[in-house]
Amino acid sequence: MTKTPTPNIPLLRKMVEWVEEQAQLTENREWYQADWIVAPSEYSWLEDEAENWCGTACCVAGKVALMDGWKPAFHSGLGLASTVTKDGEHREVREVAAELLGIPDFPDYGGHPLFDGNNTAADIRRIAEEIAGEPL
């Protein structure tokens, strides 16, 4: 029998606040929901938005993993990371983030709906509040 995870409400709240702050920025933005973690050298493929990014950009799941001390395992030559490493351990970003956020991981579907690459800031707030069962 699989134990149902308990949502980490403070971390969910922190992520919603981070995304909403990032969504307001027109430059030096770190939130990029379409990929787990993206290296600065790869922003050129983000079309005209390249100048708006500063440092490594990531989605909600990537940010959660990085905040916990995980490091991106960039794919050779691509500047994209769907996996992270810490203390010799190598794991999927979505798996680490789901565990830290206390939400189920859905590996067959690319992760929890909170991590969907098409989510807007409003979507992330709505989904996080559904998870929390309360306004954040």
C-alpha positions in Angstrom: 0.0 0.0 0.0 1.4 3.4 -1.1 1.4 6.1 1.5 -0.3 9.4 0.3 2.1 12.3 0.6 1.3 15.2 2.9 1.5 18.5 1.0 4.3 20.9 2.1 2.1 24.0 2.4 4.9 26.5 3.2 6.9 25.3 0.2 3.9 25.4 -2.1 3.2 29.0 -0.9 6.8 30.0 -1.5 6.7 28.6 -5.0 3.5 30.4 -5.9 4.9 33.7 -4.6 8.2 33.1 -6.6 6.3 32.4 -9.8 4.1 35.4 -9.4 7.1 37.6 -8.7 8.9 36.2 -11.7 5.9 36.6 -14.0 6.0 40.3 -13.4 9.6 40.7 -14.5 10.5 41.9 -17.9 14.2 41.2 -17.5 16.5 39.1 -15.2 13.8 36.5 -15.1 14.5 33.0 -13.7 11.1 31.3 -14.1 10.7 29.4 -17.4 7.9 26.8 -17.0 8.5 25.1 -20.4 11.7 23.3 -19.3 12.9 21.7 -16.0 16.2 23.6 -15.9 17.8 25.7 -18.7 21.5 26.9 -18.8 22.1 30.6 -19.6 23.9 29.7 -22.8 20.7 28.2 -24.2 18.5 31.3 -24.0 19.2 32.1 -27.7 16.6 29.6 -28.7 14.0 31.4 -26.6 13.6 33.7 -29.6 13.4 37.5 -28.7 13.2 36.8 -25.0 16.9 35.9 -24.6 17.8 39.3 -23.2 15.2 39.0 -20.4 16.9 36.0 -18.7 19.6 36.0 -16.1 21.4 32.9 -14.9 19.8 29.5 -14.9 16.1 29.5 -15.6 13.7 26.8 -14.4 10.2 25.7 -13.9 8.5 25.2 -10.5 10.0 21.7 -10.1 13.5 22.9 -11.1 13.4 25.7 -8.6 12.3 23.4 -5.8 15.1 21.0 -6.5 17.7 23.8 -6.8 16.6 25.4 -3.5 17.2 22.1 -1.8 20.8 22.0 -3.0 20.4 19.7 -6.0 22.6 20.6 -9.0 21.5 20.4 -12.6 22.9 17.5 -14.7 22.9 19.3 -18.0 22.6 17.1 -21.1 25.8 17.3 -23.1 25.8 20.3 -25.4 22.1 21.0 -24.9 22.1 23.2 -21.8 18.9 21.5 -20.6 18.6 19.4 -17.5 15.7 17.0 -16.6 17.8 15.4 -13.9 19.7 16.6 -10.9 22.5 15.4 -8.6 23.3 15.7 -4.9 25.7 13.8 -2.7 26.4 11.3 -5.5 22.7 10.6 -6.1 21.2 11.2 -9.6 17.4 11.7 -9.9 14.7 13.2 -12.1 13.8 16.8 -11.3 10.1 16.0 -11.2 10.7 13.2 -8.7 12.7 15.3 -6.3 10.3 18.2 -6.5 7.2 16.0 -5.9 8.9 14.5 -2.9 9.9 17.9 -1.4 6.5 19.4 -2.1 4.7 16.4 -0.7 2.7 15.7 -3.8 2.3 12.5 -5.9 4.6 12.0 -8.8 3.1 10.8 -12.1 6.1 9.5 -14.0 4.0 8.1 -16.8 2.6 11.6 -17.5 5.8 13.6 -17.1 5.1 14.5 -13.5 2.4 16.2 -11.4 0.0 18.7 -13.2 1.7 21.5 -11.2 4.8 20.9 -13.4 3.1 21.1 -16.8 5.2 23.2 -19.1 2.1 25.2 -20.4 1.1 26.4 -16.9 0.7 30.1 -16.4 1.3 31.8 -13.0 -2.5 31.7 -12.5 -2.6 28.0 -13.3 0.2 27.3 -10.8 -1.7 29.2 -8.1 -4.9 27.4 -8.8 -3.3 23.9 -8.8 -1.2 24.7 -5.7 -4.3 25.8 -3.9 -6.2 22.7 -4.9 -3.3 20.6 -3.5 -3.2 22.7 -0.3 -7.0 22.7 0.1 -6.8 26.3 1.1 -5.9 29.8 -0.4 -2.2 30.4 -0.5 
